[in-house]
Amino acid sequence: MISTKTQQVVFLDRDGILVDVVFDGGRLVTCRNIKEVSILNGVKEALVGFKKAGYILLVVTNQPNIARGEMTKDDTEKIHNHLKYNLGLPIDNFYYCPHDDGEAECDCKKPKLGMATRLAKEDFPDINFSKSYMIGDRSGDMEFGRQLGCSTILISTAATTWGGAVKPQADYEVSNLSEALSIILNRLNI
C-alpha cells in the first residue's frame, strides 16, 4: 500500500546544530538561558533553504537541565522564542524532553519516540517519515531518526564524541547545517 502521508520534515536537534554547545566547568550542558545562546554561522540561511524546498522544520531536543533544576520550562520557552525571533521564524515548532537520564516515566527523551508520537498525533499527522530527515550531533539523534524511518545526517561537533562516546552511524556526515542542506537539495535534484 502506498502512503498518502505527504508532509516532509527536517527534524533538528537544537544544541550543536542551531546553537553552539555550552561547556560549564568542563561539563557539556544545553543552553540554560538566552545569554548562553550563540546561533551558529549559516543556520538562518540553511533553514530558509529547507523551507524553500518545502520542508516543515521541527526542533526535537533533550533538555535534562530542567530535571536537574538548572533551568525551568519557562527558561526553555524563552530560549525557543529567542531563536524564533532571531532566525526570522523559519522553524515550525519546538518539542523538548524535560527529563534526565533514567527517569522511568519518561517516554520522550531521544532516542525514545514520545516526542515524535505526540507531534505526529497532535500537530503534524501527515508526516511521511521515509521522506524526512533527522539532523543531529549525538547517537540519540541518529537512533531517533532511524527508528522513525528518516534519513539521518550527523553534524560532527564537540558533543559527538564527548565523554568517550563512539561516533554514531548516520546516512550522511557533514560539518554544518549548510552542508546538510546541500545533501538534501542534491537528493531532490534541486
PyMOL commands that set and color helices and strands:
alter all, ss='L'
color gray80, all
select helices_A, chain A and resi 34-36+43-52+73-86+114-122+129-131+139-148+162-164+177-187
alter helices_A, ss='H'
color red, helices_A
select strands_A, chain A and resi 9-12+22-24+27-29+56-62+93-97+133-136+151-155+172-174
alter strands_A, ss='S'
color yellow, strands_A
deselect
rebuild
show_as cartoon
